């Protein structure tokens, strides 16, 4: 099964990326994922379910430790017919 996760970390800082946002991006870029897209107000990553779930676990733990007060995420199954 393939998954796509969309996520943001807060609080926002429009002047420069907060530490928790940088950490989230580093976690996702270092994971064994097929695609990572980083944007100013949201990020996406895609890959096999086990890799995505492992990366999400690490991202949640590390961003909260780095000062995130909220992490919003959505996980979707991709590439399979809906039953």
Helices and strands as residue ranges (DSSP letters): E 2-10, H 19-30, E 35-38, E 43-48, H 49-65, E 70-78
